[in-house]
């Protein structure tokens, strides 16, 4: 019999969920920043230190990179550094183990931090909707150079900048709700303010383009992080693979972990899963932060994903 003592989950709800989970064949998981909260990573808008004075969403655009590539690379160098300081938590490992137990289980990740990969989540069952900090690619339109799993930190000497307040701080509050969705909509609509890099209080050095990561193939282009910026299309190959999986048959369960899932394509995937027969199980810090209206037979587990996810999977994967 499953135990709810440490997770705070009502015993009856845990038993109802685990009984259903045992009979599930096709499972889709959608995960967001809340999955990594107990690993100590700040959320996208929660970057600390010298980045608190800037708007992170305004840095994550092709236009920002074209205008101030040094500033953008320093921001992503900070994020890469933070991600490499962190370790996967039990939720990452639990999802990876469930994938190994069930070949018809896929995870759609909105995260770019690489923690799921470092938890050895089977790569063929992990689909990165927004790319990863640890892939890089050339910005020249005629050059197809890419490099995967580049974990060098810093990636070039000039990016070894002081990383003020870079200690990891496990989050007690999941910051992936409506505020983040609102900021994304503002960024996409162009209403965010310009970044003033001349502000001395920012303490961010200006870097020459020649000191930033250069393409070794064309010798003419700057390399950039392999993430999806605002205004860019999501990876077509990934989207097609996910669409084919969804179309292949009935879906028994859709897990929504650490994300409000209120913007496209996340909201669309939940709708599609439900239309294919799925029940929805949400794990989030804020009990009001739901991906639309939950139906009778769905679940909402309130709390830290690092605690909740291993507990609700225990009957299938054992102890993590």
C-alpha positions in Angstrom: 0.0 0.0 0.0 1.5 3.5 -0.9 2.4 5.8 1.9 1.6 9.5 2.0 3.3 10.4 5.3 6.2 12.4 3.9 4.5 13.9 0.8 1.4 15.4 2.4 -0.8 13.6 -0.2 -4.2 12.4 1.2 -3.8 8.6 1.4 -7.1 8.0 -0.4 -6.0 10.2 -3.4 -2.6 8.5 -3.5 -4.2 5.1 -3.6 -6.7 6.1 -6.3 -3.9 7.5 -8.5 -1.5 4.6 -8.1 -4.3 2.1 -8.8 -5.0 4.0 -12.1 -1.3 4.4 -12.9 -0.7 0.6 -12.7 -3.2 0.2 -15.6 -1.8 3.0 -17.8 -0.1 2.0 -21.1 0.4 5.3 -22.9 1.5 8.3 -20.7 2.5 11.8 -21.7 4.3 14.1 -19.2 4.6 17.9 -19.7 7.2 19.4 -17.4 8.3 23.0 -16.6 10.6 25.0 -14.4 8.9 23.7 -11.2 10.5 20.3 -11.9 13.9 21.8 -11.2 12.9 24.0 -8.3 14.2 21.7 -5.6 17.5 21.4 -7.4 18.1 25.0 -6.5 17.9 26.5 -10.0 16.3 30.0 -10.3 13.4 30.1 -12.7 13.9 32.0 -16.0 12.7 35.3 -14.5 14.4 34.5 -11.2 18.0 34.8 -12.3 20.0 36.4 -9.4 23.0 38.6 -8.8 23.8 41.2 -11.4 21.0 40.0 -13.7 18.2 41.2 -11.3 18.3 44.6 -12.9 17.6 43.3 -16.4 14.5 41.8 -17.9 15.3 38.2 -18.8 12.6 38.0 -21.5 14.1 40.9 -23.4 17.5 39.1 -23.6 16.0 36.0 -25.1 15.4 37.2 -28.6 17.3 37.1 -31.9 17.1 40.9 -32.0 18.9 41.2 -28.6 21.6 38.8 -29.8 22.1 40.8 -33.0 22.2 44.1 -31.1 24.3 43.0 -28.0 25.7 39.5 -28.4 28.1 40.0 -25.6 25.3 40.8 -23.1 23.2 37.9 -24.2 26.1 35.5 -24.1 27.0 36.6 -20.6 23.4 36.0 -19.5 23.4 32.5 -20.9 26.8 31.8 -19.6 25.4 32.6 -16.1 22.5 30.2 -16.7 24.8 27.5 -18.0 27.0 27.9 -14.9 24.0 27.7 -12.6 22.6 24.6 -14.3 26.0 22.9 -14.0 26.2 23.7 -10.3 22.8 22.0 -9.8 22.1 18.3 -9.6 19.0 16.4 -10.8 16.5 15.9 -8.0 14.4 12.9 -7.3 11.6 14.0 -9.6 14.1 13.9 -12.6 15.2 10.4 -11.6 11.6 9.2 -11.1 10.5 10.4 -14.6 13.6 8.7 -16.1 12.8 5.5 -14.3 9.2 5.5 -15.3 10.4 6.0 -18.9 12.6 2.9 -18.6 9.7 0.9 -17.2 7.3 2.0 -19.9 8.4 2.4 -23.5 5.2 4.2 -24.5 5.8 7.0 -22.0 7.1 10.4 -23.3 8.2 13.6 -21.6 7.8 17.0 -23.2 10.1 19.3 -21.4 10.0 23.1 -21.5 13.2 23.2 -19.5 16.7 24.0 -21.0 18.7 23.2 -17.9 19.9 19.7 -19.0 19.0 18.1 -15.6 16.6 15.5 -17.2 19.5 14.4 -19.5 21.9 14.2 -16.6 19.3 12.0 -14.7 19.8 9.6 -17.7 16.2 10.0 -19.0 16.1 7.9 -22.1 16.8 10.3 -24.9 14.3 8.8 -27.4 11.5 9.5 -24.8 12.6 13.0 -23.9 11.5 15.8 -26.2 12.9 19.3 -25.6 10.4 21.9 -26.7 12.7 24.9 -26.1 16.1 23.4 -26.8 19.0 23.2 -24.3 21.6 25.5 -22.9 24.2 22.9 -23.7 23.8 22.8 -27.5 25.3 25.6 -29.6 24.9 26.5 -33.2 26.2 29.0 -35.8 24.1 32.1 -36.5 25.1 32.3 -40.2 22.0 31.3 -42.2 24.2 29.3 -44.7 26.1 27.4 -42.0 24.6 24.3 -40.4 27.2 23.9 -37.7 25.9 22.6 -34.3 27.6 21.1 -31.3 25.6 19.1 -28.7 26.3 18.5 -25.0 28.9 21.3 -24.7 29.4 21.4 -21.0 32.6 23.5 -20.9 32.2 26.3 -18.3 33.0 29.0 -19.4 32.6 28.2 -23.0 35.3 30.8 -23.9 37.6 32.7 -21.4 35.8 36.0 -21.9 32.6 34.6 -20.5 34.3 33.8 -17.2 32.7 36.8 -15.6 32.0 37.3 -11.9 28.8 35.3 -11.1 27.5 37.3 -8.1 25.1 35.6 -5.8 25.5 32.4 -7.8 24.8 30.0 -5.0 21.9 27.6 -5.6 18.8 28.3 -3.6 16.0 25.6 -3.6 12.7 27.3 -4.3 9.9 27.2 -1.8 7.5 28.7 -4.3 6.9 27.5 -7.9 7.2 30.7 -10.0 5.8 29.1 -13.2 2.3 30.5 -13.0 0.4 33.3 -14.7 3.1 35.9 -14.1 5.5 34.0 -16.3 2.8 33.6 -19.0 2.1 37.3 -18.9 5.7 38.2 -19.2 6.0 35.9 -22.2 3.0 37.5 -23.9 4.5 40.9 -23.3 7.8 39.9 -24.8 6.2 38.4 -27.8 4.1 41.5 -28.4 7.1 43.8 -28.1 6.0 45.8 -25.1 9.1 45.1 -23.0 11.4 48.0 -22.4 14.9 48.2 -24.0 17.9 47.1 -22.0 20.2 49.9 -21.0 23.6 48.3 -20.8 25.2 51.6 -20.2 23.8 51.6 -16.6 26.9 51.4 -14.4 24.9 49.8 -11.7 24.5 46.7 -13.9 28.3 45.9 -13.6 28.2 43.9 -16.8 31.3 44.3 -19.0 31.0 45.0 -22.7 32.6 42.3 -24.7 34.1 42.4 -28.2 32.4 40.0 -30.7 35.8 38.5 -31.5 36.0 37.2 -27.9 32.7 35.4 -28.0 32.3 31.8 -29.2 33.2 31.6 -32.9 32.0 29.0 -35.5 34.9 26.6 -36.3 33.2 25.5 -39.6 32.5 28.7 -41.5 35.0 30.9 -39.5 32.6 33.8 -40.1 29.7 33.4 -37.7 29.1 33.7 -34.0 27.9 30.7 -32.1 24.7 31.0 -30.1 23.0 28.9 -27.4 20.8 26.2 -28.8 17.6 27.4 -27.1 14.4 28.7 -28.7 14.1 32.4 -28.3 11.0 34.5 -28.3 9.8 35.0 -31.9 11.4 31.7 -33.1 9.6 28.6 -34.2 9.8 25.5 -32.0 11.9 22.7 -33.4 10.0 21.2 -36.3 11.4 17.7 -35.9 10.5 17.6 -32.2 7.0 18.9 -32.9 6.4 16.3 -35.7 7.6 13.4 -33.5 5.3 14.4 -30.6 2.3 14.9 -33.0 2.9 11.4 -34.4 3.0 9.9 -30.9 -0.2 11.6 -29.9 -1.9 10.5 -33.1 -0.9 6.8 -32.6 -3.5 5.8 -30.1 -5.4 6.4 -26.9 -3.6 8.2 -24.1 -4.3 7.0 -20.6 -2.6 9.7 -18.5 -1.2 13.2 -19.0 1.1 14.4 -16.2 1.6 18.2 -15.8 4.6 18.8 -13.5 5.9 22.2 -12.4 4.2 24.3 -15.1 1.0 26.3 -15.5 0.8 25.0 -19.1 -1.4 27.9 -20.1 0.4 29.0 -23.2 0.9 27.3 -26.6 1.9 24.5 -27.2 1.7 23.3 -23.6 -2.0 24.0 -23.3 -2.7 22.4 -26.7 -1.0 19.2 -25.7 -3.1 18.8 -22.6 -6.2 19.4 -24.6 -5.1 16.9 -27.2 -4.3 14.3 -24.5 -7.7 14.7 -22.9 -9.4 14.3 -26.3 -7.5 11.0 -26.7 -9.0 9.8 -23.4 -6.4 10.9 -20.9 -7.0 11.8 -17.3 -4.9 14.7 -16.1 -2.6 14.7 -13.0 -1.1 18.0 -12.0 1.8 18.6 -9.6 2.4 22.2 -8.7 3.2 24.4 -5.7 0.1 26.6 -6.1 -3.2 24.8 -5.9 -4.8 27.5 -8.0 -2.3 27.1 -10.8 -4.1 24.6 -13.0 -3.9 24.1 -16.8 -7.5 25.0 -17.3 -10.4 23.2 -15.6 -9.8 19.9 -14.0 -12.5 17.2 -14.5 -13.9 14.6 -12.2 -11.3 11.8 -12.0 -8.3 14.1 -12.5 -5.7 14.8 -9.7 -4.0 17.9 -8.3 -1.0 17.2 -6.0 0.2 20.3 -4.2 3.8 20.6 -3.3 7.4 20.2 -4.4 7.8 18.0 -7.5 11.0 16.5 -5.9 8.9 15.1 -3.1 5.6 14.4 -4.9 6.6 12.8 -8.1 8.7 9.9 -6.6 5.9 9.2 -4.2 3.1 8.9 -6.7 5.3 6.7 -9.0 6.6 4.5 -6.2 4.2 1.6 -6.9 5.7 1.3 -10.4 9.4 2.4 -10.0 10.1 1.5 -6.4 12.1 3.8 -4.1 14.2 6.6 -5.6 
